[in-house]
């Protein structure tokens, strides 16, 4: 959860993010456009049936990788 009480999910790869986004669009889910917010990767938001907002990222940030010792 982030400071706005939104769940955050990181997808490793733009192709995987685009595939998931297309899947959600095809299922007629409430989903935002893929965006560039000026940091590592791209992202989009979607909402579950209860209206909870989720933020999906295409890449793990370098800070996240370093903090959790994830090899690049």
N, CA, C and O atoms as a Maestro MAE file, in Angstrom:
{
 s_m_m2io_version
 :::
 2.0.0
}

f_m_ct {
 s_m_title
 :::
 protein
 m_atom[288] {
  # First column is atom index #
  i_m_mmod_type
  r_m_x_coord
  r_m_y_coord
  r_m_z_coord
  i_m_residue_number
  s_m_chain_name
  s_m_pdb_residue_name
  s_m_pdb_atom_name
  i_m_atomic_number
  :::
  1 25 0.836 -1.172 0.000 1 A "UNK " " N  " 7
  2 3 0.000 0.000 0.000 1 A "UNK " " CA " 6
  3 2 0.887 1.243 0.000 1 A "UNK " " C  " 6
  4 15 1.935 1.262 0.645 1 A "UNK " " O  " 8
  5 25 0.474 2.256 -0.708 2 A "UNK " " N  " 7
  6 3 1.218 3.504 -0.681 2 A "UNK " " CA " 6
  7 2 0.559 4.474 0.291 2 A "UNK " " C  " 6
  8 15 -0.404 4.128 0.976 2 A "UNK " " O  " 8
  9 25 1.091 5.693 0.342 3 A "UNK " " N  " 7
  10 3 0.592 6.668 1.297 3 A "UNK " " CA " 6
  11 2 -0.851 7.087 1.040 3 A "UNK " " C  " 6
  12 15 -1.493 7.653 1.925 3 A "UNK " " O  " 8
  13 25 -1.371 6.818 -0.153 4 A "UNK " " N  " 7
  14 3 -2.768 7.139 -0.462 4 A "UNK " " CA " 6
  15 2 -3.672 5.936 -0.213 4 A "UNK " " C  " 6
  16 15 -4.845 5.949 -0.587 4 A "UNK " " O  " 8
  17 25 -3.125 4.894 0.421 5 A "UNK " " N  " 7
  18 3 -3.850 3.668 0.700 5 A "UNK " " CA " 6
  19 2 -4.238 2.938 -0.587 5 A "UNK " " C  " 6
  20 15 -5.293 2.309 -0.662 5 A "UNK " " O  " 8
  21 25 -3.363 3.032 -1.606 6 A "UNK " " N  " 7
  22 3 -3.559 2.331 -2.867 6 A "UNK " " CA " 6
  23 2 -2.573 1.176 -2.935 6 A "UNK " " C  " 6
  24 15 -1.407 1.327 -2.571 6 A "UNK " " O  " 8
  25 25 -3.033 0.039 -3.394 7 A "UNK " " N  " 7
  26 3 -2.165 -1.113 -3.588 7 A "UNK " " CA " 6
  27 2 -1.233 -0.838 -4.767 7 A "UNK " " C  " 6
  28 15 -1.665 -0.260 -5.764 7 A "UNK " " O  " 8
  29 25 0.025 -1.235 -4.675 8 A "UNK " " N  " 7
  30 3 0.985 -1.052 -5.760 8 A "UNK " " CA " 6
  31 2 1.529 -2.401 -6.186 8 A "UNK " " C  " 6
  32 15 1.915 -3.220 -5.351 8 A "UNK " " O  " 8
  33 25 1.557 -2.628 -7.491 9 A "UNK " " N  " 7
  34 3 2.091 -3.852 -8.062 9 A "UNK " " CA " 6
  35 2 3.112 -3.478 -9.113 9 A "UNK " " C  " 6
  36 15 2.870 -2.568 -9.906 9 A "UNK " " O  " 8
  37 25 4.252 -4.160 -9.141 10 A "UNK " " N  " 7
  38 3 5.282 -3.877 -10.136 10 A "UNK " " CA " 6
  39 2 5.414 -5.072 -11.076 10 A "UNK " " C  " 6
  40 15 5.643 -6.198 -10.636 10 A "UNK " " O  " 8
  41 25 5.268 -4.812 -12.371 11 A "UNK " " N  " 7
  42 3 5.427 -5.814 -13.409 11 A "UNK " " CA " 6
  43 2 6.797 -5.622 -14.021 11 A "UNK " " C  " 6
  44 15 7.160 -4.490 -14.341 11 A "UNK " " O  " 8
  45 25 7.578 -6.682 -14.198 12 A "UNK " " N  " 7
  46 3 8.926 -6.528 -14.712 12 A "UNK " " CA " 6
  47 2 8.937 -6.701 -16.229 12 A "UNK " " C  " 6
  48 15 9.113 -7.811 -16.732 12 A "UNK " " O  " 8
  49 25 8.750 -5.607 -16.949 13 A "UNK " " N  " 7
  50 3 8.801 -5.613 -18.395 13 A "UNK " " CA " 6
  51 2 7.623 -4.903 -19.027 13 A "UNK " " C  " 6
  52 15 6.470 -5.128 -18.660 13 A "UNK " " O  " 8
  53 25 7.930 -4.042 -19.984 14 A "UNK " " N  " 7
  54 3 6.877 -3.288 -20.659 14 A "UNK " " CA " 6
  55 2 5.932 -4.209 -21.415 14 A "UNK " " C  " 6
  56 15 4.724 -3.974 -21.431 14 A "UNK " " O  " 8
  57 25 6.461 -5.252 -22.042 15 A "UNK " " N  " 7
  58 3 5.607 -6.199 -22.767 15 A "UNK " " CA " 6
  59 2 4.587 -6.863 -21.857 15 A "UNK " " C  " 6
  60 15 3.424 -7.017 -22.230 15 A "UNK " " O  " 8
  61 25 5.020 -7.256 -20.661 16 A "UNK " " N  " 7
  62 3 4.112 -7.874 -19.691 16 A "UNK " " CA " 6
  63 2 3.052 -6.880 -19.242 16 A "UNK " " C  " 6
  64 15 1.884 -7.236 -19.086 16 A "UNK " " O  " 8
  65 25 3.465 -5.627 -19.034 17 A "UNK " " N  " 7
  66 3 2.513 -4.588 -18.634 17 A "UNK " " CA " 6
  67 2 1.476 -4.358 -19.732 17 A "UNK " " C  " 6
  68 15 0.281 -4.284 -19.447 17 A "UNK " " O  " 8
  69 25 1.924 -4.245 -20.983 18 A "UNK " " N  " 7
  70 3 1.002 -4.026 -22.097 18 A "UNK " " CA " 6
  71 2 0.047 -5.202 -22.258 18 A "UNK " " C  " 6
  72 15 -1.136 -5.009 -22.538 18 A "UNK " " O  " 8
  73 25 0.554 -6.416 -22.082 19 A "UNK " " N  " 7
  74 3 -0.284 -7.607 -22.193 19 A "UNK " " CA " 6
  75 2 -1.363 -7.620 -21.118 19 A "UNK " " C  " 6
  76 15 -2.526 -7.907 -21.404 19 A "UNK " " O  " 8
  77 25 -0.982 -7.312 -19.884 20 A "UNK " " N  " 7
  78 3 -1.951 -7.257 -18.793 20 A "UNK " " CA " 6
  79 2 -2.975 -6.155 -19.034 20 A "UNK " " C  " 6
  80 15 -4.170 -6.356 -18.816 20 A "UNK " " O  " 8
  81 25 -2.512 -4.997 -19.481 21 A "UNK " " N  " 7
  82 3 -3.412 -3.876 -19.773 21 A "UNK " " CA " 6
  83 2 -4.436 -4.287 -20.833 21 A "UNK " " C  " 6
  84 15 -5.632 -4.043 -20.669 21 A "UNK " " O  " 8
  85 25 -3.967 -4.914 -21.923 22 A "UNK " " N  " 7
  86 3 -4.879 -5.362 -22.987 22 A "UNK " " CA " 6
  87 2 -5.881 -6.383 -22.474 22 A "UNK " " C  " 6
  88 15 -7.052 -6.355 -22.851 22 A "UNK " " O  " 8
  89 25 -5.422 -7.282 -21.616 23 A "UNK " " N  " 7
  90 3 -6.316 -8.283 -21.032 23 A "UNK " " CA " 6
  91 2 -7.426 -7.610 -20.225 23 A "UNK " " C  " 6
  92 15 -8.593 -7.985 -20.338 23 A "UNK " " O  " 8
  93 25 -7.068 -6.631 -19.424 24 A "UNK " " N  " 7
  94 3 -8.056 -5.914 -18.620 24 A "UNK " " CA " 6
  95 2 -9.035 -5.140 -19.508 24 A "UNK " " C  " 6
  96 15 -10.239 -5.132 -19.250 24 A "UNK " " O  " 8
  97 25 -8.518 -4.492 -20.551 25 A "UNK " " N  " 7
  98 3 -9.383 -3.752 -21.480 25 A "UNK " " CA " 6
  99 2 -10.365 -4.714 -22.147 25 A "UNK " " C  " 6
  100 15 -11.556 -4.418 -22.249 25 A "UNK " " O  " 8
  101 25 -9.864 -5.870 -22.600 26 A "UNK " " N  " 7
  102 3 -10.723 -6.856 -23.262 26 A "UNK " " CA " 6
  103 2 -11.794 -7.408 -22.327 26 A "UNK " " C  " 6
  104 15 -12.865 -7.808 -22.782 26 A "UNK " " O  " 8
  105 25 -11.514 -7.433 -21.025 27 A "UNK " " N  " 7
  106 3 -12.492 -7.885 -20.034 27 A "UNK " " CA " 6
  107 2 -13.418 -6.758 -19.595 27 A "UNK " " C  " 6
  108 15 -14.253 -6.928 -18.707 27 A "UNK " " O  " 8
  109 25 -13.250 -5.583 -20.246 28 A "UNK " " N  " 7
  110 3 -14.062 -4.400 -19.974 28 A "UNK " " CA " 6
  111 2 -13.978 -3.957 -18.521 28 A "UNK " " C  " 6
  112 15 -14.959 -3.507 -17.929 28 A "UNK " " O  " 8
  113 25 -12.772 -4.097 -17.961 29 A "UNK " " N  " 7
  114 3 -12.524 -3.603 -16.608 29 A "UNK " " CA " 6
  115 2 -12.304 -2.102 -16.660 29 A "UNK " " C  " 6
  116 15 -11.952 -1.560 -17.707 29 A "UNK " " O  " 8
  117 25 -12.506 -1.442 -15.563 30 A "UNK " " N  " 7
  118 3 -12.209 -0.011 -15.453 30 A "UNK " " CA " 6
  119 2 -10.690 0.126 -15.319 30 A "UNK " " C  " 6
  120 15 -10.105 -0.250 -14.304 30 A "UNK " " O  " 8
  121 25 -10.067 0.674 -16.368 31 A "UNK " " N  " 7
  122 3 -8.603 0.727 -16.443 31 A "UNK " " CA " 6
  123 2 -8.162 2.041 -17.085 31 A "UNK " " C  " 6
  124 15 -8.790 2.522 -18.027 31 A "UNK " " O  " 8
  125 25 -7.073 2.617 -16.562 32 A "UNK " " N  " 7
  126 3 -6.528 3.843 -17.130 32 A "UNK " " CA " 6
  127 2 -5.558 3.545 -18.265 32 A "UNK " " C  " 6
  128 15 -5.217 2.392 -18.527 32 A "UNK " " O  " 8
  129 25 -5.128 4.595 -18.923 33 A "UNK " " N  " 7
  130 3 -4.154 4.463 -20.009 33 A "UNK " " CA " 6
  131 2 -2.762 4.180 -19.446 33 A "UNK " " C  " 6
  132 15 -2.467 4.527 -18.302 33 A "UNK " " O  " 8
  133 25 -1.909 3.551 -20.254 34 A "UNK " " N  " 7
  134 3 -0.509 3.370 -19.874 34 A "UNK " " CA " 6
  135 2 0.150 4.736 -19.897 34 A "UNK " " C  " 6
  136 15 0.025 5.477 -20.871 34 A "UNK " " O  " 8
  137 25 0.858 5.071 -18.811 35 A "UNK " " N  " 7
  138 3 1.433 6.403 -18.642 35 A "UNK " " CA " 6
  139 2 2.939 6.349 -18.411 35 A "UNK " " C  " 6
  140 15 3.489 5.322 -18.011 35 A "UNK " " O  " 8
  141 25 3.584 7.469 -18.671 36 A "UNK " " N  " 7
  142 3 4.975 7.696 -18.301 36 A "UNK " " CA " 6
  143 2 4.949 8.793 -17.250 36 A "UNK " " C  " 6
  144 15 4.697 9.954 -17.572 36 A "UNK " " O  " 8
  145 25 5.206 8.441 -16.008 37 A "UNK " " N  " 7
  146 3 5.156 9.410 -14.919 37 A "UNK " " CA " 6
  147 2 6.533 9.953 -14.556 37 A "UNK " " C  " 6
  148 15 6.706 10.559 -13.498 37 A "UNK " " O  " 8
  149 25 7.522 9.734 -15.439 38 A "UNK " " N  " 7
  150 3 8.833 10.318 -15.223 38 A "UNK " " CA " 6
  151 2 9.754 9.517 -14.325 38 A "UNK " " C  " 6
  152 15 10.731 10.063 -13.813 38 A "UNK " " O  " 8
  153 25 9.475 8.242 -14.118 39 A "UNK " " N  " 7
  154 3 10.359 7.388 -13.324 39 A "UNK " " CA " 6
  155 2 10.555 6.084 -14.075 39 A "UNK " " C  " 6
  156 15 10.093 5.947 -15.208 39 A "UNK " " O  " 8
  157 25 11.218 5.145 -13.473 40 A "UNK " " N  " 7
  158 3 11.484 3.861 -14.149 40 A "UNK " " CA " 6
  159 2 10.196 3.235 -14.662 40 A "UNK " " C  " 6
  160 15 9.221 3.101 -13.923 40 A "UNK " " O  " 8
  161 25 10.202 2.857 -15.920 41 A "UNK " " N  " 7
  162 3 9.093 2.122 -16.494 41 A "UNK " " CA " 6
  163 2 7.850 2.942 -16.788 41 A "UNK " " C  " 6
  164 15 7.849 4.170 -16.699 41 A "UNK " " O  " 8
  165 25 6.799 2.229 -17.138 42 A "UNK " " N  " 7
  166 3 5.482 2.797 -17.404 42 A "UNK " " CA " 6
  167 2 4.513 2.188 -16.416 42 A "UNK " " C  " 6
  168 15 4.832 1.199 -15.756 42 A "UNK " " O  " 8
  169 25 3.337 2.769 -16.308 43 A "UNK " " N  " 7
  170 3 2.350 2.211 -15.409 43 A "UNK " " CA " 6
  171 2 0.940 2.597 -15.818 43 A "UNK " " C  " 6
  172 15 0.731 3.488 -16.642 43 A "UNK " " O  " 8
  173 25 -0.034 1.895 -15.214 44 A "UNK " " N  " 7
  174 3 -1.440 2.222 -15.388 44 A "UNK " " CA " 6
  175 2 -2.169 1.846 -14.106 44 A "UNK " " C  " 6
  176 15 -1.666 1.082 -13.283 44 A "UNK " " O  " 8
  177 25 -3.349 2.395 -13.962 45 A "UNK " " N  " 7
  178 3 -4.183 2.055 -12.811 45 A "UNK " " CA " 6
  179 2 -5.399 1.270 -13.286 45 A "UNK " " C  " 6
  180 15 -5.838 1.401 -14.428 45 A "UNK " " O  " 8
  181 25 -5.931 0.453 -12.384 46 A "UNK " " N  " 7
  182 3 -7.200 -0.225 -12.642 46 A "UNK " " CA " 6
  183 2 -7.955 -0.320 -11.328 46 A "UNK " " C  " 6
  184 15 -7.393 -0.111 -10.253 46 A "UNK " " O  " 8
  185 25 -9.238 -0.640 -11.432 47 A "UNK " " N  " 7
  186 3 -10.107 -0.708 -10.266 47 A "UNK " " CA " 6
  187 2 -10.766 -2.079 -10.208 47 A "UNK " " C  " 6
  188 15 -11.195 -2.617 -11.228 47 A "UNK " " O  " 8
  189 25 -10.840 -2.637 -9.004 48 A "UNK " " N  " 7
  190 3 -11.550 -3.906 -8.842 48 A "UNK " " CA " 6
  191 2 -13.053 -3.628 -8.734 48 A "UNK " " C  " 6
  192 15 -13.461 -2.468 -8.681 48 A "UNK " " O  " 8
  193 25 -13.879 -4.681 -8.700 49 A "UNK " " N  " 7
  194 3 -15.332 -4.473 -8.656 49 A "UNK " " CA " 6
  195 2 -15.829 -3.662 -7.456 49 A "UNK " " C  " 6
  196 15 -16.916 -3.085 -7.501 49 A "UNK " " O  " 8
  197 25 -15.025 -3.619 -6.379 50 A "UNK " " N  " 7
  198 3 -15.414 -2.843 -5.200 50 A "UNK " " CA " 6
  199 2 -14.939 -1.399 -5.263 50 A "UNK " " C  " 6
  200 15 -15.178 -0.626 -4.336 50 A "UNK " " O  " 8
  201 25 -14.265 -1.031 -6.353 51 A "UNK " " N  " 7
  202 3 -13.788 0.333 -6.519 51 A "UNK " " CA " 6
  203 2 -12.409 0.602 -5.958 51 A "UNK " " C  " 6
  204 15 -11.969 1.751 -5.943 51 A "UNK " " O  " 8
  205 25 -11.698 -0.447 -5.487 52 A "UNK " " N  " 7
  206 3 -10.334 -0.274 -4.990 52 A "UNK " " CA " 6
  207 2 -9.394 -0.019 -6.169 52 A "UNK " " C  " 6
  208 15 -9.463 -0.703 -7.190 52 A "UNK " " O  " 8
  209 25 -8.524 0.968 -6.016 53 A "UNK " " N  " 7
  210 3 -7.620 1.374 -7.084 53 A "UNK " " CA " 6
  211 2 -6.263 0.689 -6.920 53 A "UNK " " C  " 6
  212 15 -5.698 0.659 -5.826 53 A "UNK " " O  " 8
  213 25 -5.745 0.137 -8.032 54 A "UNK " " N  " 7
  214 3 -4.446 -0.528 -8.059 54 A "UNK " " CA " 6
  215 2 -3.560 0.169 -9.087 54 A "UNK " " C  " 6
  216 15 -4.049 0.649 -10.109 54 A "UNK " " O  " 8
  217 25 -2.272 0.223 -8.819 55 A "UNK " " N  " 7
  218 3 -1.303 0.868 -9.694 55 A "UNK " " CA " 6
  219 2 -0.293 -0.186 -10.127 55 A "UNK " " C  " 6
  220 15 0.402 -0.749 -9.282 55 A "UNK " " O  " 8
  221 25 -0.196 -0.467 -11.427 56 A "UNK " " N  " 7
  222 3 0.676 -1.509 -11.963 56 A "UNK " " CA " 6
  223 2 1.839 -0.851 -12.694 56 A "UNK " " C  " 6
  224 15 1.631 0.022 -13.536 56 A "UNK " " O  " 8
  225 25 3.078 -1.273 -12.371 57 A "UNK " " N  " 7
  226 3 4.287 -0.711 -12.974 57 A "UNK " " CA " 6
  227 2 4.969 -1.744 -13.861 57 A "UNK " " C  " 6
  228 15 4.878 -2.944 -13.600 57 A "UNK " " O  " 8
  229 25 5.656 -1.281 -14.914 58 A "UNK " " N  " 7
  230 3 6.312 -2.186 -15.853 58 A "UNK " " CA " 6
  231 2 7.690 -2.626 -15.400 58 A "UNK " " C  " 6
  232 15 8.189 -3.647 -15.872 58 A "UNK " " O  " 8
  233 25 8.312 -1.892 -14.508 59 A "UNK " " N  " 7
  234 3 9.674 -2.220 -14.091 59 A "UNK " " CA " 6
  235 2 9.843 -2.006 -12.605 59 A "UNK " " C  " 6
  236 15 9.151 -1.198 -11.985 59 A "UNK " " O  " 8
  237 25 10.779 -2.750 -12.051 60 A "UNK " " N  " 7
  238 3 11.178 -2.500 -10.676 60 A "UNK " " CA " 6
  239 2 12.148 -1.333 -10.681 60 A "UNK " " C  " 6
  240 15 13.078 -1.305 -11.487 60 A "UNK " " O  " 8
  241 25 11.949 -0.385 -9.807 61 A "UNK " " N  " 7
  242 3 12.843 0.766 -9.741 61 A "UNK " " CA " 6
  243 2 14.204 0.336 -9.214 61 A "UNK " " C  " 6
  244 15 14.293 -0.626 -8.452 61 A "UNK " " O  " 8
  245 25 15.266 1.034 -9.608 62 A "UNK " " N  " 7
  246 3 16.603 0.705 -9.084 62 A "UNK " " CA " 6
  247 2 16.649 0.749 -7.556 62 A "UNK " " C  " 6
  248 15 17.329 -0.072 -6.940 62 A "UNK " " O  " 8
  249 25 15.944 1.686 -6.939 63 A "UNK " " N  " 7
  250 3 15.930 1.786 -5.474 63 A "UNK " " CA " 6
  251 2 15.271 0.544 -4.868 63 A "UNK " " C  " 6
  252 15 15.762 0.008 -3.875 63 A "UNK " " O  " 8
  253 25 14.165 0.085 -5.457 64 A "UNK " " N  " 7
  254 3 13.483 -1.110 -4.972 64 A "UNK " " CA " 6
  255 2 14.398 -2.323 -5.103 64 A "UNK " " C  " 6
  256 15 14.502 -3.127 -4.178 64 A "UNK " " O  " 8
  257 25 15.064 -2.455 -6.259 65 A "UNK " " N  " 7
  258 3 15.969 -3.586 -6.478 65 A "UNK " " CA " 6
  259 2 17.092 -3.585 -5.457 65 A "UNK " " C  " 6
  260 15 17.431 -4.629 -4.899 65 A "UNK " " O  " 8
  261 25 17.670 -2.416 -5.210 66 A "UNK " " N  " 7
  262 3 18.767 -2.310 -4.255 66 A "UNK " " CA " 6
  263 2 18.285 -2.628 -2.835 66 A "UNK " " C  " 6
  264 15 18.949 -3.356 -2.097 66 A "UNK " " O  " 8
  265 25 17.154 -2.092 -2.470 67 A "UNK " " N  " 7
  266 3 16.628 -2.288 -1.116 67 A "UNK " " CA " 6
  267 2 16.348 -3.760 -0.828 67 A "UNK " " C  " 6
  268 15 16.604 -4.239 0.277 67 A "UNK " " O  " 8
  269 25 15.826 -4.469 -1.812 68 A "UNK " " N  " 7
  270 3 15.441 -5.856 -1.614 68 A "UNK " " CA " 6
  271 2 16.428 -6.827 -2.259 68 A "UNK " " C  " 6
  272 15 16.123 -8.008 -2.421 68 A "UNK " " O  " 8
  273 25 17.619 -6.328 -2.628 69 A "UNK " " N  " 7
  274 3 18.719 -7.143 -3.143 69 A "UNK " " CA " 6
  275 2 18.318 -8.023 -4.317 69 A "UNK " " C  " 6
  276 15 18.653 -9.206 -4.369 69 A "UNK " " O  " 8
  277 25 17.602 -7.431 -5.247 70 A "UNK " " N  " 7
  278 3 17.170 -8.155 -6.446 70 A "UNK " " CA " 6
  279 2 18.228 -7.942 -7.520 70 A "UNK " " C  " 6
  280 15 18.547 -6.805 -7.867 70 A "UNK " " O  " 8
  281 25 18.775 -9.042 -8.049 71 A "UNK " " N  " 7
  282 3 19.783 -8.936 -9.108 71 A "UNK " " CA " 6
  283 2 19.157 -8.444 -10.389 71 A "UNK " " C  " 6
  284 15 18.037 -8.817 -10.738 71 A "UNK " " O  " 8
  285 25 19.902 -7.595 -11.091 72 A "UNK " " N  " 7
  286 3 19.389 -7.046 -12.345 72 A "UNK " " CA " 6
  287 2 19.696 -7.919 -13.501 72 A "UNK " " C  " 6
  288 15 19.331 -7.596 -14.632 72 A "UNK " " O  " 8
  :::
 }
 m_bond[287] {
  # First column is bond index #
  i_m_from
  i_m_to
  i_m_order
  :::
  1 1 2 1
  2 2 3 1
  3 3 4 2
  4 3 5 1
  5 5 6 1
  6 6 7 1
  7 7 8 2
  8 7 9 1
  9 9 10 1
  10 10 11 1
  11 11 12 2
  12 11 13 1
  13 13 14 1
  14 14 15 1
  15 15 16 2
  16 15 17 1
  17 17 18 1
  18 18 19 1
  19 19 20 2
  20 19 21 1
  21 21 22 1
  22 22 23 1
  23 23 24 2
  24 23 25 1
  25 25 26 1
  26 26 27 1
  27 27 28 2
  28 27 29 1
  29 29 30 1
  30 30 31 1
  31 31 32 2
  32 31 33 1
  33 33 34 1
  34 34 35 1
  35 35 36 2
  36 35 37 1
  37 37 38 1
  38 38 39 1
  39 39 40 2
  40 39 41 1
  41 41 42 1
  42 42 43 1
  43 43 44 2
  44 43 45 1
  45 45 46 1
  46 46 47 1
  47 47 48 2
  48 47 49 1
  49 49 50 1
  50 50 51 1
  51 51 52 2
  52 51 53 1
  53 53 54 1
  54 54 55 1
  55 55 56 2
  56 55 57 1
  57 57 58 1
  58 58 59 1
  59 59 60 2
  60 59 61 1
  61 61 62 1
  62 62 63 1
  63 63 64 2
  64 63 65 1
  65 65 66 1
  66 66 67 1
  67 67 68 2
  68 67 69 1
  69 69 70 1
  70 70 71 1
  71 71 72 2
  72 71 73 1
  73 73 74 1
  74 74 75 1
  75 75 76 2
  76 75 77 1
  77 77 78 1
  78 78 79 1
  79 79 80 2
  80 79 81 1
  81 81 82 1
  82 82 83 1
  83 83 84 2
  84 83 85 1
  85 85 86 1
  86 86 87 1
  87 87 88 2
  88 87 89 1
  89 89 90 1
  90 90 91 1
  91 91 92 2
  92 91 93 1
  93 93 94 1
  94 94 95 1
  95 95 96 2
  96 95 97 1
  97 97 98 1
  98 98 99 1
  99 99 100 2
  100 99 101 1
  101 101 102 1
  102 102 103 1
  103 103 104 2
  104 103 105 1
  105 105 106 1
  106 106 107 1
  107 107 108 2
  108 107 109 1
  109 109 110 1
  110 110 111 1
  111 111 112 2
  112 111 113 1
  113 113 114 1
  114 114 115 1
  115 115 116 2
  116 115 117 1
  117 117 118 1
  118 118 119 1
  119 119 120 2
  120 119 121 1
  121 121 122 1
  122 122 123 1
  123 123 124 2
  124 123 125 1
  125 125 126 1
  126 126 127 1
  127 127 128 2
  128 127 129 1
  129 129 130 1
  130 130 131 1
  131 131 132 2
  132 131 133 1
  133 133 134 1
  134 134 135 1
  135 135 136 2
  136 135 137 1
  137 137 138 1
  138 138 139 1
  139 139 140 2
  140 139 141 1
  141 141 142 1
  142 142 143 1
  143 143 144 2
  144 143 145 1
  145 145 146 1
  146 146 147 1
  147 147 148 2
  148 147 149 1
  149 149 150 1
  150 150 151 1
  151 151 152 2
  152 151 153 1
  153 153 154 1
  154 154 155 1
  155 155 156 2
  156 155 157 1
  157 157 158 1
  158 158 159 1
  159 159 160 2
  160 159 161 1
  161 161 162 1
  162 162 163 1
  163 163 164 2
  164 163 165 1
  165 165 166 1
  166 166 167 1
  167 167 168 2
  168 167 169 1
  169 169 170 1
  170 170 171 1
  171 171 172 2
  172 171 173 1
  173 173 174 1
  174 174 175 1
  175 175 176 2
  176 175 177 1
  177 177 178 1
  178 178 179 1
  179 179 180 2
  180 179 181 1
  181 181 182 1
  182 182 183 1
  183 183 184 2
  184 183 185 1
  185 185 186 1
  186 186 187 1
  187 187 188 2
  188 187 189 1
  189 189 190 1
  190 190 191 1
  191 191 192 2
  192 191 193 1
  193 193 194 1
  194 194 195 1
  195 195 196 2
  196 195 197 1
  197 197 198 1
  198 198 199 1
  199 199 200 2
  200 199 201 1
  201 201 202 1
  202 202 203 1
  203 203 204 2
  204 203 205 1
  205 205 206 1
  206 206 207 1
  207 207 208 2
  208 207 209 1
  209 209 210 1
  210 210 211 1
  211 211 212 2
  212 211 213 1
  213 213 214 1
  214 214 215 1
  215 215 216 2
  216 215 217 1
  217 217 218 1
  218 218 219 1
  219 219 220 2
  220 219 221 1
  221 221 222 1
  222 222 223 1
  223 223 224 2
  224 223 225 1
  225 225 226 1
  226 226 227 1
  227 227 228 2
  228 227 229 1
  229 229 230 1
  230 230 231 1
  231 231 232 2
  232 231 233 1
  233 233 234 1
  234 234 235 1
  235 235 236 2
  236 235 237 1
  237 237 238 1
  238 238 239 1
  239 239 240 2
  240 239 241 1
  241 241 242 1
  242 242 243 1
  243 243 244 2
  244 243 245 1
  245 245 246 1
  246 246 247 1
  247 247 248 2
  248 247 249 1
  249 249 250 1
  250 250 251 1
  251 251 252 2
  252 251 253 1
  253 253 254 1
  254 254 255 1
  255 255 256 2
  256 255 257 1
  257 257 258 1
  258 258 259 1
  259 259 260 2
  260 259 261 1
  261 261 262 1
  262 262 263 1
  263 263 264 2
  264 263 265 1
  265 265 266 1
  266 266 267 1
  267 267 268 2
  268 267 269 1
  269 269 270 1
  270 270 271 1
  271 271 272 2
  272 271 273 1
  273 273 274 1
  274 274 275 1
  275 275 276 2
  276 275 277 1
  277 277 278 1
  278 278 279 1
  279 279 280 2
  280 279 281 1
  281 281 282 1
  282 282 283 1
  283 283 284 2
  284 283 285 1
  285 285 286 1
  286 286 287 1
  287 287 288 2
  :::
 }
}
